[in-house]
């Protein structure tokens, strides 16, 4: 399950549930249930935001949860990204295909992390401005 | 036909001038290549390399199993896809059959234009000398022949 890994990373970063929830743009209730395993499979978009708020990639989050193979097959956000390039990968030898798909996954995850970090920063700035 | 649109020739002439690419031999493309994320991969002999164009970064991968001259050509070929501003986001290029597709043919011709300076062709090319020029320029023999073909079609020689 992904929830305990989220909790572990959150505690390592000394973040409260409320702080992480705000940064990831989810409710505290949702995050609490995710961490307790009530919710087991967040969407790719939500996962990307939570991972970004924790300063890790979704793949690293799944790795921390012992589920690193899960992302490749089931991240719904990754599928359309790869599908855009699928025609270019037809008829390649399997080794070459796998290498290039690996590059595409890495680029996708880096872009997701960057987007997540930017959104988390924006949210944090908005939160701080709101407190003034 | 071994030729290129004028706007592409202008772009490459600008880059050659801007970065003094043809001031030393063999040509050093690093002033251009360092703008991209360049990596080498353990591809099969079928694959030359790829170029992936994303909004904030451009990724170029080449086949580490090519000989050094082939690797220089592969890097120039992939960079050429980017320089030509071709519309696809991903270019995956084979080591052979590049002449069958327009974009691949264009990229290979641009690679020849970048790595084989006009002056070298103008002053040195004659029957049977291409292998020697290729060694001096650290490019495959075929790229010198392609550059020579372009020079003839384009009226450079």
Interface residues (C-beta under 8 A of the other chain):
Chain A: X84 X85 X88 X89 X92 X93 X95 X96 X99 X100 X103 X104 X107 X111 X114
Chain B: X41 X42 X43 X44 X46 X47 X50 X52 X54 X56 X57 X59 X61 X88 X89 X90 X91 X92
